[in-house]
């Protein structure tokens, strides 16, 4: 047989080889599809109810706003590549009823969902499963707070979601404006000042106390929104130091400033009996730190540091004259270094402290006009301690005197590195005198 003679392959072998190739290709395609689906599923985001908010105009009814909120939440479960056990084929909103319409809006919404599969426990917590119709009948109670924007639009934010059976039970949702009904014994608390003011975060709820922890009042905001931050402060359930004030005449928490949550303030003027929420800025998305400075129950300042990068960061200053209801920008920070502390006093006077940077002469500034302009204040020194203390803290007032503590740089180890230098000013902060060395 010549080499050029073709071998006659039986048809049965050809078919077998073709089927083998086709089968291999199909298996590869199926595996690729499964891998792609798993990858896409991991990138599907389903927000918690407390993270969902909707913006409407002021003419929209509360029922319509609640239904719009529910649709926004449910549509997450209709998106492509969501987990099979979490997917909704269809849904319908059957009835909406207002239960409370005070400071906090409470709605009962009856709705029905059709899950992709009945072999899942995910939707069984939503309501009652109808085996015949293969639907889940839901009755949710939604407590909502509102933020009124400058353009007249109203943002409805979910504070709490629960089933109607929980709402009806004695341990269910109670009136968040009732002082007596919100007393309970928390496990831990963080003391704020010598007057016995505390806050605590337990069971995904934030509460405040004005009497050293004897009684507690729940703050009507979800912890998820309160702790939503570009900094990693949610792991230990701690609120950024300096971003709140807890006093009977003014309690305020600054929160947000991220992609998910707008920079806002929730506040109370009557010891936590009633609460309101106001918008500070809806454009800033990458806030690093928030500083809350109220000089009395009416006048307060919000100092925001944001847009941090290798070249520094920016700061904005906002002022309220009506106790937190409305905020107006008054100025910007005087330095692009990292803001570490700040404070304001009466008549628009304030001080800004920045991280010590080698080569920068000034990291302490004073304003007398709500932050519109600043004056550089060289750090006071003691001739025997020159160069040891360079990290100023926000001054505080006792009587008519201002006191300033200045800490040590990390590289310094004077007396163990834990002591600070204390200075006093009797002329409003323009000049300082050394008092002595104090403990941290």
C-alpha positions in Angstrom: 0.0 0.0 0.0 1.4 3.4 -1.0 2.0 6.0 1.7 -0.4 8.4 -0.2 -3.3 6.0 0.2 -6.0 7.3 2.6 -7.1 5.1 5.4 -10.8 4.4 5.2 -12.2 5.2 8.7 -15.5 3.5 9.4 -18.5 5.8 9.8 -19.2 4.5 13.3 -15.8 5.7 14.5 -16.2 9.1 12.9 -19.6 9.5 14.6 -18.1 8.4 17.9 -15.2 10.9 17.6 -17.6 13.7 16.6 -19.9 13.0 19.6 -16.9 12.9 21.9 -15.7 16.3 20.7 -19.2 17.8 20.9 -19.7 16.4 24.4 -16.3 17.7 25.5 -17.2 21.2 24.2 -20.6 21.1 25.9 -19.1 20.1 29.2 -16.5 22.9 28.9 -19.3 25.4 28.1 -21.4 24.2 31.0 -18.5 24.5 33.4 -17.7 28.0 32.1 -21.3 29.0 32.5 -21.4 27.7 36.1 -18.1 29.5 36.9 -19.4 32.7 35.4 -22.7 32.4 37.2 -20.9 31.9 40.5 -18.7 34.9 39.8 -21.7 37.1 38.9 -23.7 35.8 41.9 -20.9 36.9 44.2 -21.1 40.4 42.7 -24.9 40.7 43.2 -25.6 43.1 46.0 -28.8 42.7 48.0 -29.1 45.7 50.4 -30.7 45.2 53.8 -34.1 46.9 54.3 -32.5 49.5 56.6 -30.1 50.5 53.7 -33.0 51.3 51.3 -34.3 54.8 50.9 -36.5 56.5 48.2 -36.7 60.1 47.2 -40.1 61.6 46.3 -41.6 65.0 46.0 -43.7 66.5 48.8 -47.0 65.8 47.0 -46.5 62.0 47.2 -48.6 60.3 49.9 -47.0 58.3 52.7 -48.7 55.1 51.3 -47.2 55.7 47.9 -43.8 56.4 49.4 -44.0 53.1 51.3 -44.9 51.2 48.2 -42.1 52.8 46.2 -39.7 51.8 49.0 -41.0 48.2 48.9 -40.7 48.0 45.1 -37.1 49.2 45.3 -36.3 46.5 47.9 -38.1 43.7 46.0 -36.6 44.5 42.7 -33.2 43.5 44.1 -34.6 39.9 44.2 -35.7 40.0 40.6 -32.3 40.8 39.1 -30.3 38.4 36.9 -27.7 36.0 38.5 -29.1 36.4 42.0 -28.9 33.2 44.0 -31.6 30.7 42.9 -32.9 30.5 46.5 -33.3 34.3 46.7 -34.9 35.0 43.4 -38.4 36.3 43.0 -40.3 35.5 39.8 -43.1 38.1 40.4 -44.7 40.1 43.2 -47.8 42.2 43.9 -48.6 44.8 46.6 -52.0 44.1 47.9 -52.7 46.7 50.6 -51.0 49.6 52.4 -52.1 50.9 55.8 -50.8 53.8 57.9 -50.3 52.7 61.6 -48.5 55.8 62.8 -47.9 59.2 61.2 -46.0 61.2 63.8 -42.3 61.9 63.7 -41.7 58.3 62.6 -44.0 56.9 59.9 -45.2 53.4 60.5 -46.8 51.5 57.6 -48.3 48.0 57.3 -47.9 46.6 53.8 -49.5 43.4 52.6 -47.8 41.9 49.6 -47.3 38.6 47.8 -44.2 37.2 46.2 -43.7 34.2 44.0 -40.3 32.6 44.7 -38.3 30.9 42.0 -38.3 27.7 44.1 -40.2 26.6 47.1 -37.2 24.6 48.3 -35.8 27.5 50.3 -36.1 28.8 53.8 -35.1 32.3 52.7 -38.6 33.5 52.0 -40.3 31.6 54.8 -39.2 34.3 57.3 -41.0 36.8 55.1 -44.5 35.4 55.7 -46.8 32.4 55.2 -46.2 30.0 52.4 -49.2 28.9 50.3 -48.4 25.4 49.0 -51.3 25.4 46.6 -50.5 28.8 45.0 -46.8 28.5 45.6 -46.7 32.0 46.9 -45.5 33.7 50.1 -48.2 36.0 51.7 -46.3 38.8 53.6 -47.4 41.4 56.1 -44.6 43.8 56.9 -44.5 46.8 59.2 -42.0 49.4 58.1 -40.9 52.3 60.3 -39.6 55.2 58.3 -37.8 58.4 59.0 -37.6 61.4 56.6 -35.0 63.8 55.4 -36.3 67.0 53.7 -33.9 68.2 50.9 -33.4 71.8 50.1 -35.2 71.4 46.7 -38.4 70.3 48.5 -37.9 66.6 47.9 -38.4 64.2 50.8 -36.2 61.1 51.3 -37.9 58.2 53.1 -35.4 56.0 55.0 -36.2 52.6 56.6 -35.5 52.6 60.3 -36.9 49.2 61.1 -38.6 46.3 59.3 -40.5 43.5 61.0 -43.4 41.2 60.5 -46.9 42.3 61.6 -47.0 39.6 64.3 -43.9 41.1 65.9 -45.5 44.5 65.8 -48.6 43.3 67.6 -46.7 41.4 70.3 -45.6 43.1 73.5 -41.9 42.6 72.5 -42.5 44.1 69.1 -42.0 47.6 67.9 -43.1 50.3 70.4 -43.5 54.0 70.0 -39.9 55.3 69.5 -41.1 58.7 71.0 -42.2 57.2 74.3 -39.5 57.7 77.0 -41.0 55.3 79.5 -41.4 52.4 77.0 -37.8 52.6 75.9 -36.2 51.8 79.3 -34.1 48.7 79.4 -30.8 47.5 80.8 -28.0 47.3 78.2 -24.9 45.2 78.7 -22.3 47.9 77.8 -22.2 51.6 77.3 -19.6 54.3 76.3 -19.4 57.2 78.7 -19.3 60.6 77.0 -18.9 63.1 79.8 -18.9 63.6 83.5 -22.7 64.3 83.5 -23.3 60.6 83.0 -24.2 60.6 79.3 -23.7 57.3 77.4 -24.4 55.6 74.2 -24.5 51.9 73.6 -25.1 49.6 70.6 -26.7 46.3 71.4 -28.8 43.9 69.2 -28.3 46.2 66.2 -29.8 49.2 68.0 -28.2 52.4 69.3 -29.5 53.9 72.6 -28.5 56.8 74.7 -28.6 57.5 78.5 -28.6 60.8 80.3 -28.4 59.4 83.9 -25.4 57.2 83.9 -27.0 54.2 82.4 -30.1 54.0 84.7 -32.5 54.4 81.8 -32.0 54.2 78.1 -33.7 55.6 75.0 -33.4 54.1 71.5 -32.2 56.4 68.7 -34.5 55.9 65.7 -31.9 55.1 63.1 -30.6 51.8 61.9 -27.1 50.9 63.1 -26.2 50.1 59.5 -26.9 53.7 58.5 -25.3 55.1 61.6 -22.1 53.2 61.2 -22.0 53.5 57.4 -18.5 54.9 56.9 -15.5 55.0 54.7 -13.5 54.1 57.8 -13.5 50.6 59.3 -15.5 51.4 62.5 -18.3 48.9 62.2 -16.5 45.8 63.4 -16.6 46.9 67.1 -19.9 48.8 66.9 -18.3 52.1 67.8 -19.3 55.5 66.5 -16.5 57.8 65.4 -15.3 59.8 68.4 -16.2 63.4 68.1 -19.1 62.9 65.6 -21.9 63.2 68.2 -23.0 65.0 71.3 -25.3 63.6 74.0 -26.9 66.2 76.3 -30.5 66.6 77.4 -31.0 69.8 75.5 -29.2 68.7 72.4 -28.3 65.2 71.3 -27.0 64.8 67.8 -25.3 62.1 65.7 -23.6 62.9 62.4 -23.7 60.0 60.0 -23.2 59.1 56.3 -21.1 60.8 53.7 -20.7 57.6 51.7 -22.0 56.2 48.4 -24.8 54.5 50.3 -25.7 57.1 52.9 -26.0 60.9 52.5 -24.2 63.1 55.0 -26.9 63.8 57.6 -27.7 64.6 61.2 -30.2 63.0 63.5 -31.0 65.1 66.6 -33.2 65.6 69.6 -33.9 68.6 71.8 -36.0 66.9 74.5 -33.9 64.2 76.0 -34.7 61.7 73.2 -38.5 62.0 73.4 -38.7 63.1 69.8 -36.1 63.0 67.0 -35.6 64.7 63.6 -33.2 64.1 60.7 -31.7 66.7 58.5 -29.5 66.7 55.4 -26.1 68.3 55.6 -24.6 67.5 52.2 -25.8 65.1 49.5 -22.7 65.4 47.2 -19.8 64.3 49.4 -19.4 60.5 49.1 -16.0 59.9 50.7 -16.0 61.4 54.2 -13.1 60.4 56.4 -14.1 62.1 59.7 -17.1 64.1 61.0 -16.8 66.5 64.0 -19.9 67.6 65.9 -19.5 71.0 67.7 -22.6 72.4 69.4 -22.0 75.5 71.5 -25.6 75.5 72.8 -29.0 73.9 71.9 -29.4 76.1 68.8 -25.9 76.9 67.4 -23.8 74.1 66.1 -21.1 73.2 63.6 -20.3 70.2 61.4 -16.7 69.9 60.3 -16.2 67.3 57.6 -12.9 65.9 56.3 -13.0 64.2 52.9 -11.3 63.3 49.6 -8.2 62.1 51.4 -5.3 61.2 49.1 -1.5 61.2 49.0 -1.5 65.0 48.7 -3.7 65.6 51.7 -7.5 66.1 52.2 -10.2 68.7 52.1 -12.5 70.0 54.9 -15.8 71.8 54.9 -17.5 73.7 57.7 -21.3 73.9 58.1 -23.3 75.8 60.7 -26.8 75.5 62.1 -28.6 78.2 63.9 -31.9 76.3 64.5 -30.6 73.3 66.5 -29.7 71.1 63.5 -32.7 71.5 61.2 -30.8 73.4 58.5 -27.2 73.6 57.7 -25.3 76.3 55.8 -21.7 76.1 54.6 -19.5 78.8 56.2 -16.0 77.9 55.1 -13.2 75.4 54.4 -10.4 74.1 56.5 -7.1 76.1 56.6 -4.8 73.1 55.8 -4.7 70.1 53.6 -3.0 68.0 56.3 -5.0 65.4 58.1 -7.5 67.0 60.5 -7.2 65.4 64.0 -9.5 67.6 66.1 -11.5 70.8 66.2 -13.9 72.8 68.3 -16.0 75.9 68.3 -17.1 78.3 71.0 -19.5 81.3 71.1 -19.3 84.1 68.6 -17.9 82.0 65.8 -14.6 81.3 67.5 -13.0 77.9 66.8 -9.7 76.0 66.7 -8.5 73.4 64.2 -5.7 70.9 64.9 -3.8 68.9 62.3 -1.5 65.9 62.2 2.1 66.9 62.7 4.1 66.9 59.5 7.9 67.2 59.4 8.8 70.5 57.7 5.4 72.1 58.2 5.7 75.0 60.6 2.0 75.3 61.7 -0.6 72.6 62.6 -2.8 74.8 64.9 -5.2 77.4 63.6 -7.8 79.8 65.0 -11.0 81.3 63.4 -13.2 84.1 64.7 -15.8 84.1 62.0 -17.4 80.6 61.8 -14.5 79.3 59.7 -14.5 81.9 56.9 -10.9 82.8 57.6 -8.2 81.5 59.9 -5.1 82.7 61.6 -2.0 80.6 62.1 -1.2 80.0 65.8 2.4 78.8 66.5 2.3 76.0 69.1 3.4 77.3 72.4 6.5 75.7 73.8 8.5 75.5 77.0 12.2 76.2 76.5 13.1 73.0 78.3 10.7 70.9 76.2 11.2 72.4 72.8 10.4 69.9 70.1 8.8 67.3 72.4 5.2 68.2 72.2 3.7 68.9 68.7 0.2 67.2 68.6 -2.4 69.7 69.7 -5.9 68.7 70.9 -9.0 70.9 70.7 -8.9 73.5 73.5 -11.5 73.5 76.2 -12.9 76.3 78.3 -13.2 76.7 82.1 -14.6 79.9 83.2 -13.1 82.6 80.9 -9.9 80.7 80.3 -9.0 78.4 77.5 -6.9 75.3 78.1 -4.8 73.5 75.5 -3.2 70.0 75.8 -0.4 69.1 73.4 0.7 65.5 73.0 3.9 64.0 71.9 5.0 62.7 68.5 5.1 58.9 68.1 8.9 59.2 68.1 9.1 61.0 71.4 9.3 59.1 74.7 9.4 61.9 77.2 8.4 60.4 80.6 7.3 57.3 78.8 5.5 59.1 76.0 2.1 59.2 77.7 2.2 62.7 79.3 1.1 66.0 77.6 1.9 69.6 78.0 -0.9 71.9 79.4 -1.2 75.5 78.4 -3.6 78.3 79.4 -4.8 81.4 77.5 -6.5 84.4 79.1 -7.0 86.3 75.8 -9.2 84.1 73.7 -6.5 81.8 72.4 -4.1 84.2 70.8 -1.4 83.7 73.4 -0.7 80.7 75.6 1.3 80.1 78.8 2.8 76.9 80.0 1.0 75.4 83.0 2.7 72.0 83.5 2.9 68.4 82.5 -0.3 66.4 82.8 -1.3 62.7 82.3 -3.0 61.8 79.1 
